Amino acid sequence: MTLPVVPAPARCLGGAAALEIRAGLAVTAGGPGLASVVRRFVEDVRLDCGIALEVVETTGAGPAVTVELGFHELDSVPAAGGVRADGAVPDGADERHGIRITPGGVRVWGATAEAAYRGLTTLRQLISAAADDGAATLPTATILDGPRFAWRGLSLDVARTFHGPEQVRRVIDMCSLFKLNVLHLHLTDDQGWRIEIPSRPALTTIGGTGAMAGRPGGWYSQADLAELVAYAGARFVTLVPEIDMPGHTGAVFRSYPQLAPTGATVGEVAPGLALGTLDPHQQETWAFVEDVLDGVIAQFPQSAYVHIGGDEAFGMPDADHAAFIERVAALVKARGRRVVGWQEIARASLRGDELVQYWMEPAAAAAMVDDEALRAMVPQDLLPLLAENLAKAEHDVPRALGMGARLLISPVSRLYFDSPQGDGPIDSSQAQLRAQVGLPVYPAMSLRHGVEWDPVQDTPGVTGDEQIAGVEAAIWCETIPTGDALEFLLLPRLGGLAEKAWARPAVTEWTDYAARLAPQPKAWAARGWTWFAADSVPWTTGTVTG
């Protein structure tokens, strides 16, 4: 039985009868910690499709949605692999759940409150897909489900374009709808510094004032981040901070010039590309790093991880880069947190609890060096630096695995969502935006290309799920000046990310996936989200936003 659910459930058995969902249908929480989950579900259904369900303490004789804690029948679904961004052991934060829809009502149960929330998210999708004239008719069904990987994330660049708290909340809601549970915030880069550090005020008063291409700057206050952490937590999404170093530190050098390396080229040399790295031989560098870690960790209490960047330290000697990564990792661990970094951190000595974020596919990296768009963007004398970094990339994954580290899978060709849209638009009004957004150094990516792959089978050197921490997409904002442009590249691609991170079949059958995706935009349009209506999907809604 195929239901309009993304990502695909692990087990699904359909029946011949039906249940009608209408306004006033009772929803009750039958266990500790479920009251807030039920209230969130009722509000989400209202926002998705306008059907106003009613939270009650006890149900009467009519149909109802009952939400409970329990593990009945769920042992048929394998436990999640990988690691969780909040540090919980996957078995102790089990997301496996069941949904039984009968003519008499709906029962949703899960191993934990989080599991029940995931089950209710599936029910949300079913209701909004079927909603018509204030009611939704659902087929009877039994669904048993749980994720393949415990870390299912999106990395959002808020440095090149500052996306304010309201836009971040919209992205959190999108992640939640597709059962993604990590939003990795790329908070610092050459173009801007977006997090308040009390002991280093110039980072925001100077470093936070700009953005790429003359866009307005900005930063998140401590109060902003506290609200975002709480908002995400209520939707079982963990916010993970990234402070990129030792490279991508142009905003740092503008704020504190004394930290800039002496006798080296520092600053932007091409759009979005800057030179200059923190100097590991300066004592002031380490005072700065400690101040930043102390300020950041306090503002992200739910995250067990700090992302330290570590990528593209152009011109930095290999030994200095390795020593820098190792010392930063020790400082993070001394503060009770764990380390995640881009794949270049594998060029240092790692321990088994570090996560290495794989992004540079060997074949794609080789092609990128010869790409005409890249050569047009980058000065000729810097191309050897880029080529050198890309050439080293083929050794990163074997080295990481050899040290016992696990991989966060984020390949450029599949999960870099700032790639141009590869499908055509069904609505000609979207043609102009489609032509404007997406980094031209990346090949255009179709929705089909984003789902017809497997994190294990298509990652060189990986032989099993046990080597993978999770799956995470990234969206960089060189070409993304607004929230509408951001959402245009995220939707419907987030569904493909969820399919690869949650669903268990190694091979996604495109026709099946497209059919499940087709009714999803009803909820997106109701919430006012911008989305790309690709001509490869038989959409069942005629309302296009953006």
TIGU-568973 format. One line per 5 residues: number of its first residue (from 1); their letters; for each residue x, y, z of C-alpha. Coordinates in nm, 2 decimals, always signed. Example, Ala and Ser with C-alpha at 12.3 -4.5 7.8 and 13.67 -1.06 7.14 Angstrom:
! TIGU-568973
1 = as = +1.23/-0.45/+0.78 ~ +1.37/-0.11/+0.71
***
This chain:
! TIGU-568973
1 = mtlpv = +0.00/+0.00/+0.00 ~ +0.14/+0.34/-0.10 ~ +0.04/+0.64/+0.12 ~ +0.12/+1.00/+0.06 ~ +0.40/+1.01/+0.32
6 = vpapa = +0.76/+1.14/+0.29 ~ +0.98/+0.98/+0.40 ~ +0.85/+0.63/+0.33 ~ +0.74/+0.43/+0.63 ~ +0.91/+0.10/+0.72
11 = rclgg = +0.59/-0.11/+0.73 ~ +0.25/-0.03/+0.60 ~ -0.06/-0.25/+0.57 ~ -0.38/-0.10/+0.43 ~ -0.75/-0.19/+0.47
16 = aaale = -1.07/-0.14/+0.27 ~ -1.26/+0.10/+0.50 ~ -1.21/+0.47/+0.57 ~ -1.22/+0.73/+0.85 ~ -1.33/+1.09/+0.81
21 = iragl = -1.14/+1.36/+0.99 ~ -1.34/+1.68/+1.06 ~ -1.32/+1.98/+1.29 ~ -1.39/+1.90/+1.65 ~ -1.25/+1.55/+1.63
26 = avtag = -1.11/+1.47/+1.98 ~ -0.74/+1.42/+2.04 ~ -0.62/+1.28/+2.37 ~ -0.28/+1.22/+2.53 ~ -0.26/+0.89/+2.71
31 = gpgla = +0.07/+0.91/+2.88 ~ +0.32/+1.13/+3.06 ~ +0.50/+1.39/+2.85 ~ +0.25/+1.37/+2.57 ~ +0.02/+1.67/+2.64
36 = svvrr = +0.26/+1.92/+2.47 ~ +0.30/+1.68/+2.18 ~ -0.07/+1.66/+2.13 ~ -0.12/+2.03/+2.15 ~ +0.16/+2.08/+1.89
41 = fvedv = -0.01/+1.83/+1.66 ~ -0.35/+2.00/+1.68 ~ -0.20/+2.34/+1.60 ~ +0.01/+2.20/+1.31 ~ -0.30/+2.04/+1.15
46 = rldcg = -0.48/+2.37/+1.18 ~ -0.19/+2.55/+1.01 ~ -0.15/+2.28/+0.75 ~ -0.51/+2.25/+0.63 ~ -0.74/+2.45/+0.85
51 = ialev = -0.91/+2.15/+1.02 ~ -0.95/+2.24/+1.39 ~ -0.92/+1.93/+1.60 ~ -0.99/+1.95/+1.98 ~ -0.77/+1.84/+2.26
56 = vettg = -0.96/+1.66/+2.53 ~ -0.87/+1.48/+2.85 ~ -1.09/+1.18/+2.78 ~ -1.27/+1.07/+2.47 ~ -1.64/+1.00/+2.43
61 = agpav = -1.81/+0.74/+2.22 ~ -1.73/+0.89/+1.88 ~ -1.41/+0.86/+1.67 ~ -1.09/+1.01/+1.82 ~ -0.72/+1.03/+1.79
66 = tvelg = -0.55/+0.86/+2.09 ~ -0.18/+0.91/+2.16 ~ +0.00/+0.67/+2.39 ~ +0.34/+0.54/+2.50 ~ +0.41/+0.18/+2.42
71 = fheld = +0.63/-0.06/+2.22 ~ +0.37/-0.31/+2.10 ~ +0.47/-0.45/+1.76 ~ +0.76/-0.20/+1.72 ~ +1.03/-0.47/+1.76
76 = svpaa = +0.97/-0.55/+1.39 ~ +1.13/-0.22/+1.30 ~ +1.51/-0.21/+1.34 ~ +1.65/+0.05/+1.58 ~ +1.82/+0.36/+1.43
81 = ggvra = +2.19/+0.36/+1.36 ~ +2.43/+0.64/+1.39 ~ +2.45/+0.91/+1.66 ~ +2.22/+1.18/+1.79 ~ +2.31/+1.54/+1.80
86 = dgavp = +2.17/+1.58/+2.15 ~ +2.41/+1.30/+2.27 ~ +2.13/+1.07/+2.37 ~ +2.19/+0.70/+2.30 ~ +1.95/+0.61/+2.01
91 = dgade = +1.80/+0.32/+2.21 ~ +1.73/+0.56/+2.49 ~ +1.57/+0.82/+2.26 ~ +1.38/+0.57/+2.04 ~ +1.18/+0.72/+1.76
96 = rhgir = +1.00/+0.40/+1.66 ~ +0.62/+0.44/+1.65 ~ +0.30/+0.29/+1.52 ~ -0.02/+0.43/+1.37 ~ -0.35/+0.24/+1.34
101 = itpgg = -0.63/+0.40/+1.15 ~ -0.97/+0.23/+1.18 ~ -1.33/+0.35/+1.11 ~ -1.35/+0.41/+1.49 ~ -1.05/+0.64/+1.51
106 = vrvwg = -0.68/+0.66/+1.52 ~ -0.43/+0.52/+1.77 ~ -0.08/+0.66/+1.77 ~ +0.18/+0.50/+1.99 ~ +0.55/+0.53/+2.04
111 = ataea = +0.84/+0.42/+2.25 ~ +0.90/+0.78/+2.37 ~ +0.72/+1.12/+2.34 ~ +0.95/+1.19/+2.05 ~ +0.84/+0.87/+1.88
116 = ayrgl = +0.48/+0.97/+1.92 ~ +0.56/+1.31/+1.77 ~ +0.70/+1.14/+1.47 ~ +0.39/+0.93/+1.43 ~ +0.17/+1.23/+1.46
121 = ttlrq = +0.38/+1.40/+1.19 ~ +0.29/+1.11/+0.95 ~ -0.07/+1.16/+1.05 ~ -0.04/+1.53/+0.97 ~ +0.09/+1.45/+0.62
126 = lisaa = -0.20/+1.21/+0.56 ~ -0.46/+1.46/+0.68 ~ -0.33/+1.76/+0.48 ~ -0.28/+1.55/+0.16 ~ -0.65/+1.44/+0.18
131 = addga = -0.80/+1.76/+0.31 ~ -1.08/+1.90/+0.10 ~ -1.36/+2.14/+0.20 ~ -1.29/+2.11/+0.57 ~ -1.26/+1.73/+0.59
136 = atlpt = -1.00/+1.46/+0.52 ~ -1.10/+1.10/+0.44 ~ -0.82/+0.86/+0.54 ~ -0.79/+0.49/+0.44 ~ -0.77/+0.24/+0.72
141 = atild = -0.41/+0.14/+0.77 ~ -0.15/+0.01/+1.01 ~ +0.19/+0.18/+0.99 ~ +0.50/+0.07/+1.19 ~ +0.80/+0.30/+1.14
146 = gprfa = +1.13/+0.43/+1.26 ~ +1.44/+0.60/+1.12 ~ +1.75/+0.44/+0.96 ~ +1.98/+0.71/+1.10 ~ +1.96/+0.90/+1.42
151 = wrgls = +2.12/+1.22/+1.28 ~ +1.91/+1.37/+1.00 ~ +2.01/+1.72/+0.94 ~ +2.03/+2.04/+0.74 ~ +2.32/+2.28/+0.75
156 = ldvar = +2.20/+2.64/+0.70 ~ +2.44/+2.92/+0.60 ~ +2.34/+3.23/+0.79 ~ +2.68/+3.40/+0.74 ~ +2.67/+3.49/+0.37
161 = tfhgp = +2.31/+3.60/+0.40 ~ +2.17/+3.67/+0.75 ~ +1.84/+3.49/+0.79 ~ +1.66/+3.63/+1.09 ~ +1.49/+3.44/+1.37
166 = eqvrr = +1.15/+3.42/+1.19 ~ +1.30/+3.27/+0.88 ~ +1.50/+3.02/+1.09 ~ +1.17/+2.92/+1.26 ~ +1.02/+2.86/+0.92
171 = vidmc = +1.31/+2.63/+0.83 ~ +1.27/+2.44/+1.16 ~ +0.91/+2.38/+1.08 ~ +1.01/+2.25/+0.74 ~ +1.26/+2.01/+0.90
176 = slfkl = +1.00/+1.89/+1.15 ~ +0.75/+1.82/+0.88 ~ +1.00/+1.57/+0.72 ~ +1.12/+1.42/+1.04 ~ +1.46/+1.59/+1.02
181 = nvlhl = +1.60/+1.64/+1.37 ~ +1.91/+1.85/+1.33 ~ +1.95/+2.21/+1.21 ~ +2.32/+2.29/+1.19 ~ +2.37/+2.67/+1.19
186 = hltdd = +2.68/+2.79/+1.00 ~ +2.71/+3.09/+1.22 ~ +3.05/+3.24/+1.10 ~ +3.24/+3.29/+0.78 ~ +3.43/+3.56/+0.60
191 = qgwri = +3.12/+3.76/+0.52 ~ +2.97/+3.78/+0.87 ~ +2.96/+3.67/+1.24 ~ +2.61/+3.59/+1.36 ~ +2.63/+3.49/+1.73
196 = eipsr = +2.68/+3.72/+2.03 ~ +2.99/+3.64/+2.23 ~ +2.97/+3.86/+2.55 ~ +3.35/+3.87/+2.60 ~ +3.41/+3.96/+2.24
201 = paltt = +3.16/+4.23/+2.15 ~ +3.33/+4.34/+1.83 ~ +3.25/+4.01/+1.67 ~ +2.89/+4.13/+1.63 ~ +2.92/+4.51/+1.64
206 = iggtg = +3.18/+4.50/+1.36 ~ +3.19/+4.14/+1.22 ~ +2.81/+4.11/+1.22 ~ +2.73/+4.42/+1.03 ~ +2.78/+4.30/+0.68
211 = amagr = +2.69/+4.01/+0.45 ~ +2.77/+3.90/+0.10 ~ +2.72/+4.13/-0.20 ~ +2.61/+4.43/+0.01 ~ +2.32/+4.25/+0.18
216 = pggwy = +2.22/+4.36/+0.52 ~ +2.40/+4.20/+0.81 ~ +2.28/+4.11/+1.15 ~ +2.33/+3.86/+1.43 ~ +2.14/+3.66/+1.69
221 = sqadl = +2.13/+3.79/+2.04 ~ +2.15/+3.56/+2.33 ~ +1.77/+3.60/+2.37 ~ +1.71/+3.52/+2.00 ~ +1.91/+3.19/+2.03
226 = aelva = +1.74/+3.09/+2.35 ~ +1.40/+3.13/+2.18 ~ +1.52/+2.94/+1.87 ~ +1.66/+2.65/+2.08 ~ +1.33/+2.62/+2.27
231 = yagar = +1.13/+2.65/+1.95 ~ +1.34/+2.37/+1.79 ~ +1.33/+2.16/+2.10 ~ +0.95/+2.17/+2.11 ~ +0.96/+2.01/+1.76
236 = fvtlv = +1.24/+1.76/+1.85 ~ +1.50/+1.94/+1.64 ~ +1.85/+2.00/+1.79 ~ +2.03/+2.32/+1.69 ~ +2.40/+2.25/+1.64
241 = peidm = +2.64/+2.55/+1.62 ~ +2.93/+2.58/+1.38 ~ +3.22/+2.82/+1.43 ~ +3.43/+2.78/+1.12 ~ +3.81/+2.79/+1.19
246 = pghtg = +4.10/+2.82/+1.12 ~ +3.99/+2.94/+0.78 ~ +3.68/+3.13/+0.68 ~ +3.77/+3.39/+0.94 ~ +3.75/+3.72/+0.75
251 = avfrs = +3.48/+3.86/+0.99 ~ +3.71/+3.77/+1.28 ~ +4.00/+3.97/+1.13 ~ +3.78/+4.27/+1.07 ~ +3.66/+4.26/+1.43
256 = ypqla = +4.00/+4.19/+1.59 ~ +4.28/+4.28/+1.34 ~ +4.55/+4.16/+1.58 ~ +4.44/+3.80/+1.51 ~ +4.52/+3.82/+1.14
261 = ptgat = +4.83/+3.64/+1.03 ~ +5.13/+3.86/+0.95 ~ +5.30/+3.85/+0.62 ~ +5.02/+3.67/+0.44 ~ +4.74/+3.77/+0.20
266 = vgeva = +4.42/+3.82/+0.40 ~ +4.08/+3.90/+0.27 ~ +3.84/+3.83/-0.02 ~ +4.01/+3.74/-0.34 ~ +3.70/+3.63/-0.53
271 = pglal = +3.32/+3.64/-0.46 ~ +3.27/+3.42/-0.16 ~ +3.64/+3.32/-0.14 ~ +3.89/+3.47/+0.11 ~ +4.24/+3.39/+0.22
276 = gtldp = +4.38/+3.41/+0.57 ~ +4.37/+3.16/+0.87 ~ +4.40/+3.19/+1.24 ~ +4.76/+3.15/+1.35 ~ +4.81/+2.86/+1.59
281 = hqqet = +5.15/+3.00/+1.70 ~ +4.99/+3.32/+1.85 ~ +4.88/+3.29/+2.21 ~ +4.61/+3.54/+2.15 ~ +4.45/+3.30/+1.90
286 = wafve = +4.39/+3.05/+2.18 ~ +4.25/+3.31/+2.42 ~ +4.01/+3.40/+2.14 ~ +3.91/+3.04/+2.07 ~ +3.85/+2.97/+2.43
291 = dvldg = +3.63/+3.28/+2.47 ~ +3.43/+3.18/+2.16 ~ +3.38/+2.82/+2.27 ~ +3.27/+2.93/+2.62 ~ +3.02/+3.18/+2.47
296 = viaqf = +2.88/+2.94/+2.21 ~ +2.84/+2.63/+2.42 ~ +2.64/+2.81/+2.68 ~ +2.39/+2.92/+2.42 ~ +2.33/+2.57/+2.27
301 = pqsay = +2.26/+2.35/+2.58 ~ +2.07/+2.08/+2.38 ~ +2.36/+2.01/+2.15 ~ +2.62/+1.76/+2.25 ~ +2.83/+1.87/+1.95
306 = vhigg = +3.02/+2.18/+1.84 ~ +3.10/+2.20/+1.47 ~ +3.45/+2.34/+1.43 ~ +3.46/+2.38/+1.06 ~ +3.82/+2.29/+0.96
311 = deafg = +3.76/+2.32/+0.59 ~ +3.94/+2.51/+0.31 ~ +4.23/+2.65/+0.52 ~ +4.40/+2.76/+0.20 ~ +4.77/+2.82/+0.22
316 = mpdad = +4.80/+2.69/+0.58 ~ +5.08/+2.43/+0.62 ~ +4.94/+2.08/+0.68 ~ +5.12/+2.04/+1.01 ~ +4.98/+2.37/+1.14
321 = haafi = +4.63/+2.28/+1.03 ~ +4.65/+1.94/+1.20 ~ +4.79/+2.09/+1.52 ~ +4.51/+2.35/+1.52 ~ +4.23/+2.10/+1.48
326 = ervaa = +4.37/+1.87/+1.75 ~ +4.40/+2.16/+2.00 ~ +4.05/+2.29/+1.93 ~ +3.91/+1.94/+1.96 ~ +4.08/+1.91/+2.30
331 = lvkar = +3.93/+2.24/+2.41 ~ +3.58/+2.13/+2.30 ~ +3.61/+1.80/+2.48 ~ +3.74/+1.98/+2.80 ~ +3.41/+2.17/+2.80
336 = grrvv = +3.20/+1.85/+2.79 ~ +3.11/+1.86/+2.42 ~ +3.20/+1.64/+2.12 ~ +3.35/+1.75/+1.79 ~ +3.21/+1.75/+1.43
341 = gwqei = +3.39/+1.91/+1.14 ~ +3.41/+1.91/+0.76 ~ +3.61/+1.62/+0.61 ~ +3.94/+1.81/+0.62 ~ +3.96/+1.75/+0.99
346 = arasl = +4.05/+1.39/+0.91 ~ +4.39/+1.52/+0.81 ~ +4.46/+1.56/+1.19 ~ +4.47/+1.28/+1.45 ~ +4.11/+1.20/+1.56
351 = rgdel = +3.95/+0.98/+1.82 ~ +3.66/+0.75/+1.76 ~ +3.40/+0.99/+1.90 ~ +3.46/+1.27/+1.64 ~ +3.23/+1.30/+1.34
356 = vqywm = +3.37/+1.38/+1.00 ~ +3.14/+1.55/+0.75 ~ +3.20/+1.41/+0.41 ~ +3.13/+1.65/+0.13 ~ +3.40/+1.63/-0.14
361 = epaaa = +3.33/+1.33/-0.37 ~ +3.65/+1.24/-0.55 ~ +3.49/+1.24/-0.90 ~ +3.30/+1.56/-0.84 ~ +3.61/+1.73/-0.69
366 = aamvd = +3.82/+1.64/-1.00 ~ +3.56/+1.78/-1.23 ~ +3.53/+2.10/-1.03 ~ +3.89/+2.19/-1.09 ~ +3.83/+2.20/-1.46
371 = dealr = +3.49/+2.37/-1.44 ~ +3.47/+2.69/-1.65 ~ +3.24/+2.86/-1.40 ~ +3.49/+2.81/-1.12 ~ +3.78/+2.93/-1.33
376 = amvpq = +3.59/+3.24/-1.42 ~ +3.53/+3.32/-1.05 ~ +3.87/+3.24/-0.91 ~ +4.20/+3.43/-0.99 ~ +4.44/+3.20/-1.18
381 = dllpl = +4.71/+3.21/-0.92 ~ +4.47/+3.07/-0.66 ~ +4.35/+2.77/-0.87 ~ +4.65/+2.56/-0.76 ~ +4.55/+2.61/-0.39
386 = laenl = +4.20/+2.49/-0.47 ~ +4.33/+2.20/-0.67 ~ +4.56/+2.09/-0.39 ~ +4.28/+2.09/-0.14 ~ +4.06/+1.89/-0.37
391 = akaeh = +4.34/+1.64/-0.45 ~ +4.38/+1.57/-0.08 ~ +4.01/+1.50/-0.04 ~ +4.03/+1.14/-0.17 ~ +4.23/+1.04/+0.13
396 = dvpra = +4.00/+1.19/+0.39 ~ +3.73/+0.92/+0.42 ~ +3.97/+0.62/+0.44 ~ +4.18/+0.81/+0.70 ~ +3.87/+0.90/+0.91
401 = lgmga = +3.74/+0.55/+0.90 ~ +4.09/+0.42/+0.98 ~ +4.09/+0.62/+1.30 ~ +3.74/+0.49/+1.40 ~ +3.56/+0.82/+1.33
406 = rllis = +3.21/+0.80/+1.18 ~ +3.09/+1.00/+0.88 ~ +2.82/+1.25/+0.84 ~ +2.72/+1.21/+0.47 ~ +2.68/+1.53/+0.28
411 = pvsrl = +2.80/+1.48/-0.08 ~ +2.81/+1.79/-0.30 ~ +2.64/+1.62/-0.60 ~ +2.34/+1.49/-0.40 ~ +2.30/+1.71/-0.09
416 = yfdsp = +2.43/+2.06/-0.16 ~ +2.09/+2.23/-0.20 ~ +2.25/+2.55/-0.34 ~ +2.29/+2.36/-0.66 ~ +2.07/+2.50/-0.94
421 = qgdgp = +1.74/+2.34/-0.98 ~ +1.78/+2.07/-1.26 ~ +1.41/+2.03/-1.34 ~ +1.21/+2.27/-1.54 ~ +0.93/+2.48/-1.38
426 = idssq = +0.56/+2.39/-1.45 ~ +0.48/+2.75/-1.38 ~ +0.65/+3.01/-1.60 ~ +0.64/+3.27/-1.32 ~ +0.92/+3.06/-1.15
431 = aqlra = +1.16/+3.06/-1.44 ~ +1.33/+3.39/-1.35 ~ +1.40/+3.28/-0.99 ~ +1.52/+2.94/-1.10 ~ +1.77/+3.11/-1.33
436 = qvglp = +1.90/+3.34/-1.05 ~ +1.96/+3.11/-0.76 ~ +2.20/+2.82/-0.73 ~ +2.58/+2.83/-0.74 ~ +2.69/+2.79/-1.10
441 = vypam = +3.01/+2.59/-1.01 ~ +2.77/+2.30/-0.92 ~ +2.59/+2.10/-1.19 ~ +2.21/+2.15/-1.18 ~ +2.05/+1.88/-0.97
446 = slrhg = +1.71/+1.73/-1.04 ~ +1.48/+1.60/-0.77 ~ +1.52/+1.25/-0.91 ~ +1.90/+1.27/-0.88 ~ +1.86/+1.37/-0.52
451 = vewdp = +1.68/+1.04/-0.42 ~ +1.83/+0.78/-0.65 ~ +2.14/+0.70/-0.44 ~ +2.23/+0.54/-0.11 ~ +2.45/+0.68/+0.17
456 = vqdtp = +2.64/+0.35/+0.20 ~ +2.66/+0.22/-0.15 ~ +2.75/+0.56/-0.30 ~ +3.01/+0.67/-0.04 ~ +3.36/+0.54/-0.14
461 = gvtgd = +3.52/+0.33/+0.13 ~ +3.19/+0.28/+0.33 ~ +3.07/-0.07/+0.36 ~ +2.79/-0.06/+0.62 ~ +2.55/+0.17/+0.82
466 = eqiag = +2.77/+0.13/+1.13 ~ +3.03/+0.36/+0.97 ~ +2.78/+0.64/+0.93 ~ +2.67/+0.89/+1.20 ~ +2.39/+1.03/+0.99
471 = veaai = +2.29/+1.22/+0.67 ~ +2.29/+1.60/+0.63 ~ +2.23/+1.84/+0.35 ~ +2.39/+2.18/+0.32 ~ +2.27/+2.51/+0.17
476 = wceti = +2.52/+2.79/+0.11 ~ +2.39/+3.14/+0.04 ~ +2.62/+3.30/-0.21 ~ +2.33/+3.32/-0.46 ~ +2.05/+3.33/-0.20
481 = ptgda = +1.97/+3.69/-0.10 ~ +1.62/+3.64/+0.05 ~ +1.41/+3.40/+0.25 ~ +1.20/+3.32/-0.06 ~ +1.51/+3.22/-0.26
486 = lefll = +1.62/+3.00/+0.03 ~ +1.28/+2.82/+0.05 ~ +1.27/+2.79/-0.33 ~ +1.59/+2.57/-0.31 ~ +1.48/+2.38/+0.00
491 = lprlg = +1.14/+2.27/-0.11 ~ +1.08/+2.01/-0.23 ~ +1.45/+1.89/-0.19 ~ +1.41/+1.85/+0.19 ~ +1.18/+1.55/+0.11
496 = glaek = +1.46/+1.38/-0.08 ~ +1.70/+1.44/+0.21 ~ +1.45/+1.28/+0.45 ~ +1.40/+0.98/+0.23 ~ +1.77/+0.91/+0.23
501 = awarp = +1.82/+0.97/+0.61 ~ +1.50/+0.80/+0.74 ~ +1.37/+0.54/+0.50 ~ +1.54/+0.20/+0.48 ~ +1.53/+0.08/+0.12
506 = avtew = +1.87/+0.13/-0.03 ~ +1.71/+0.22/-0.36 ~ +1.43/+0.47/-0.39 ~ +1.20/+0.40/-0.68 ~ +1.14/+0.74/-0.84
511 = tdyaa = +0.78/+0.69/-0.96 ~ +0.67/+0.58/-0.61 ~ +0.85/+0.87/-0.44 ~ +0.71/+1.13/-0.68 ~ +0.36/+1.00/-0.62
516 = rlapq = +0.41/+1.03/-0.24 ~ +0.56/+1.38/-0.28 ~ +0.29/+1.51/-0.52 ~ +0.02/+1.61/-0.26 ~ +0.26/+1.75/+0.00
521 = pkawa = +0.25/+2.11/-0.12 ~ -0.11/+2.16/+0.01 ~ +0.05/+2.21/+0.35 ~ +0.34/+2.42/+0.22 ~ +0.10/+2.66/+0.04
526 = argwt = -0.12/+2.68/+0.35 ~ +0.18/+2.80/+0.55 ~ +0.29/+3.04/+0.29 ~ +0.62/+2.86/+0.21 ~ +0.78/+2.92/-0.12
531 = wfaad = +0.84/+2.60/-0.32 ~ +0.97/+2.50/-0.66 ~ +0.70/+2.32/-0.87 ~ +0.93/+2.09/-1.07 ~ +0.79/+1.95/-1.39
536 = svpwt = +0.91/+1.60/-1.30 ~ +0.64/+1.55/-1.03 ~ +0.27/+1.50/-1.10 ~ +0.16/+1.76/-0.84 ~ -0.19/+1.74/-0.72
541 = tgtvt = -0.22/+2.10/-0.60 ~ -0.25/+2.40/-0.83 ~ -0.13/+2.66/-0.58 ~ +0.23/+2.76/-0.64 ~ +0.40/+3.01/-0.41
546 = g = +0.72/+3.19/-0.50
***
